[in-house]
């Protein structure tokens, strides 16, 4: 593809022009969205793209979806970004499309809303909507990462499913009065939200590829959490919050985290910052910046099974490395923890101060002692117990599952 980009109505002229970024940044010609997509997001999208007619079926729903209404709404009651309106945003938009090699520049609107928000929607042609609250909150480099984030959504094809999510969310409220009518819709909304939260992590990566400034990406996320008081915030302390959020509490807190997350369309900002910093330190990111990445013309060869396998591997590593109490409990059970009922009771009641395998308190019967008070033969030193004497052997009393301490 050439470096010429056609603006999607943003400039008001409709003519094509060559545009290069305002400063020297690495460009990724022909980059596939697979290069930056989160493993779970990538697996879902590859599987959907492999289903013959899937996009056709969804686009056939366009008569039901309010896409035309949304476009007319923003055209009539928002400001379209172009050469004569919010020109600096228009330049950043074209920069982002140039860097990610997106051929058609989406139309972008600024809408009056004090809340700092941005979204990419549309079934046939994506449009980007940014609130005035976000424009006022972020500096140029932070905004560049946000615009790159939204262009990443467009390149990945997320706008189609985001539009469907908006429609189903609205539908769920309208049918809430119908008995059981809300259940099926809410199930779809919940599933789409879970995917969309993963897609936000993908788009954060795209924003970093466009801005190519990790500190600016971190600052932007901090401002989304704490407002414009950047001088009162610290990146390291902010990331420590994510660490504390993940590792603190017990199983009850893990359940509360899930309940807090379910109604949200975006991951928590501290988690997003930690995930982005973690990805920026990987070899995959370094190889991508060196020019080694999958191309769009190879997307047809992408294997659904390989993508699902990568996603499964990612989740296995997440469970293995996570400090969340729920995942720690899963590891205990998977590793052969002994008394499942007792562990569940202790974790939920907060009484589980002693983990399996720890030294028992004084006055309690050790886990490795038999009911008659004798020790296991393999744990004794020669001559210090009755089992050492020939007449006191206990054949047929092999160690059972309950005699083995839980593995950590």
N, C-alpha and C positions, 0 to 999 in steps of 0.2 A: 504493500500500500504506500501511496505517496504521502508527503507531509501536508497535503492540502486538506482542509477540513471544511465541511459545509455546515453552517450554523443552522440550528433548528428554529429559526424565527427570532433568535435572540438579538441579532444585529439590526433587524428591521429592514435589511436590504436583500437578504437571501442569497447574496453572491458568495462564491467560494473564494477562499484566500489562504495563503500560506502563513502559518503562525508558528513562532518558536517561543519557548519559555522565556520569562523575564530574566532568569539567571541560568547558568549552566547546570542542568540536571540530567541524570542518566535517563535515556529513553528506552522503551521496551517494545520494539517493533513486533507486531504479530503476536503479542503475549496472550496466552489463554488465561481465562479466569481460574483455571485449575492451579496456576502457579501460586496463588495467594489464598485460595479458599480453605477454610477450616475443614478438617477431615470429615466431620459429620455433615456439614453443609455440602461439601463436594460430593459425598456419596449419594445424598438425596437428589441433587441436581443431575448427576450423571445418570442415575436410574430413571429419572423423569424424562430426560432427553432421549433415552433409549426406547421409551415406550412409543410405538408408532401411533401418531394421531393424538398424543396427549395434549400438545399445545393447541392443536386444532379444536379439540373439544373445549378447552378452556376459553379460547377466543370466540367460540360459538356462543359462549355465555355473555358476550359483550353487550348484547341487548338488555341483559339483566343488570349488568354492572354499570355504575354511574360514571364511567370514564368521560363520556362527552360532557356530562354535567360538570364534572370536576374541572375539565379544561376551560369551559365557558366561565365557570366561577372564578378561577384564577386570572383569566384574561380580563374579566370585567371588574374585579375587585382587588387586584394585586398589581405589583409593578414588574413588568417583564424586563429582565436584565439584558442589556445590549450595549452598543457603543455609546449611546446617549443617556442611558440610565444604569446606574451602578456599574460604570465602565470597569472599575477595578475588579469586581466580581466576574465580569464577562471575560476579562483577561485571564483570571485564574481558572475559569471553567475551560477555556480553550487550551491553556497550559496542561490541565489535567487530561484532556482528551488527546492531546499531542503525545504526552508521556506514555499513556496506556494504549495509544494507537486505536482509539475509538473513532470510527470514521465519521459518524454523524454526531455533531454536538447537540446534546439535548437542550430544549428550551428550559430556562430557569426563571423562577419568579420569587420576588421578595414579598412576603405577606405580613400585615400588621398583627403581631402577636408578641406580648412581652415575654412569653416562655421561649427559651432557646431551643428551637427544634429545627429539624431538616428531614426531608424524606424524598424518595424517588418512587414515583408511581406511574402507572400507565400500562395498557395492554398492548397496543400496537407500537407506540413511540413513547419512550419514557420522558417524563418531565420532572424537574427538580424544584422543590419548594423549600425556601429558607425563611425563617422568621426574622423580624426586625430585632427581636431579643438576642438572637444569635449573632447578627451583624454587629450589634453594639457591644457584645461581650468579648469577642475574639479579636486578636490582632491579625495582621496579614498572613503570617506563616501558620498560625493556628487555623485560620479560615481556609487556607490552601489545603490543609489536611482534611478538613471537613468536606470540602468540595470534591477532593479526591476520593473520599469515602463514598459519596453519593454517585460519582462516576463509576466506582467499583461495583456498586449495586447495579447500575445500568449495564455494565459489561457482563456481569454474571447472569443477567436476566431476572434479577430479583423483583423488578418493578411489577411484573405480571402477578406474582404471588402476593406481593405486598398489597396490590389493589384488591385482590380477592379477600385478603385478610380484613381490610377495611370494610368491604362489603358485608362479609359474614359477621363482623363485630356489630355493625349496624343492624343486620337482620336478627341477630340474637336478642337485641333489645326489643325489637318489634314483635317477636313471637314469644316473649317471655311469659305472657299470660296464658298461652296455650299449654294444657297439660302434656308433659313429655315433649312438647314441640321444641323446647329450648335445649334438650339434652343432646340431640344429634348435632345441632349447630355448634354448641359449646365444645363438643368433642373435636370437631374440625378446627375450631378457633384455637383450642388448646394445643393441638398438634402443629398448626401453622405457627403459633407463637413460639413453640419450642424450636422449630426450624429457624424462625426469623431471628431469634436470639443468637443462634449459631452463625447466621448470615451476617450479623452485626460484627462479629469477630473477624469474619472474612473482609468486610468492608473497612474495618480499622486498618487491616494490613494494606489494603489498596491505598488508603489515605497516606500511610507511611511511604509507600512506593512513589506517590506523587509528590508529597512534600519533602521527602528524603531528609527529614529532621526529626529524630525521635524526641528531642526535648520539646519541640513545638507540639507534637502529638500528645505528650504527657501534660503539657500546660493546658491544652484545650480540654482534656478530660477532667483535669482538676477544676477548671473554671465551671464546667457543667455540674460538678458536685458542690462547689463552694462559692460560686459567683466570681466577681471581678477582683476580689481581694487577693490577688496573686502574691503580693508581698507578705501576706500572712500565712502562706502555705509553703510546704516543702515536699519535693517529689519523693524523697526517700521515706519520709514519714507517711506520705499518702500510700506508698506501696506497702509499708508495714501494716497499714490498716487491712489491706487485702489478705496479707499473711495471717493476721489475727482473726479476720472474718472466717477464713477457711479452717483454721486449726482449733479455734476455741469452742468451748461448750461440750455438750454430750449429745446423745441421740435425739433428745427433745429439741435442741437447737437446730440439728440437721433437718428435722421435719419442719420446723418453723421457717428455715431458709427456703425450703421447697415451696411452702405455702406463700411466702412473700414474693417468690419469683413468678409463680404461675400467672398472675394477671398482667405481668409486665411484657412489653414488646422488646425491651432492650435489657441486656445484662447490666448489673450494677457497675458504676463507673470505676470503682477501685479494682474490680475483677477485670474489666476491660484493659485498664492500664497495665496490670500485672501480666495478662495474657500477651499484650502487644510487646512489652519489654522482653518477655520470655522468647517470643518468636524472633525478635530482632537479634537475639544472641545465638540463634541456631545456624547450623551450617547451610540449611536450605535457603535461608535469607541471604547469606553471603554469596552462595552460588547464583542466586537470582540476580543480585546486584552486579555480579561478574558477567552476566549475560547468558547464563545457563538456565533456561526455563522452558516449559512446554509451550508449543505454539498452537494457535487456533486451528491451523490446517491439520493438526494431529488429533483434534477433538473426536473425530469420527472413529479413531482407533482406541479411544479410552475404554477400558474394560470395566463393566459394572462390578464384576467379582473382585477385580483388583482394588477398585475404589472402596468397596465394602470391607475388604480385608484390611486396607489401610485404616479405615475408620475403626474397625474392631481393635486393631493394634493400638491405635491412639487411646481408645477408651480403656483398654487393659492397662496401659502405662499410666493413664490418669488415676485409675483406681489404686494402682500400686504405689504411686508417688504422692497421692493426696493425703493431706493431714486432717481432712474432715472426719469427725467422729463416726459418721455413718459408714464412710469408706473404710475406716480403720476396723470397724466391726465386721464389715464384709470380708476383709482380709483375714480376720481372726477365724471366722466361720469357714472360709475357703481353705485356710491352712490347717483345719482339723481341730478347732477349738472344742473343748469338752462339753461342758454343761451349757447348752444353748439357752435353756429357759432361765438359768441363773444369770447369765450374761445379759440377756434382754432386761430382766428385772433390775439388775444393778445399774445398767446404763440409763434406763429411764427414770429410776428413783434417785440417781446420783449417789447410790451407795457403793458403786463399784470402785472403791479406792484401790482394791487389790486386784490386779490383773492375773490371769491364769499363769501359773509357773512361778509366782512370787513366793517368798518365804512366809509361811503362815504365822499368825500371831501366837504368842505364848498362850498355852491353855487350850489350844485347838488341836485337833487330830490332823497331822500332816497328810497331804494328799497321797503320798507314796507309802503310807503305812497300811497294813492290812487291818481288818476289823478286830483281830485278836491282839493287836499291839505289836506284832512282829514286823520287822522290816523286810523289804524285798531283798532276795539273796544277792542280786547283782550290786546292791548299794552298800553291802556290808564289807568290812575288812575281815580277813581271816581270824577266826577265834573270838569275835566279839558279839556273836548272836547265836540263838538256839538252833537256827537252820544250818549252822556249820557242823552240828553234831549229826552223825549218821542216823541216829534214831529219831530225829525230829524233822526229817525231810517231809515235804508236803506235796507229793506227786499229784498231778492233775489240777493244780491250782495256778495255772498260767496267768500271766498278766492279761487282763481284759482291756477293753477300750477305756474304761473308767480309771485305769491305773496309769494312763499316760498323760502327763501334764500337757496343757495346751501349748501349741507351737506359736511363737511370736514372729 
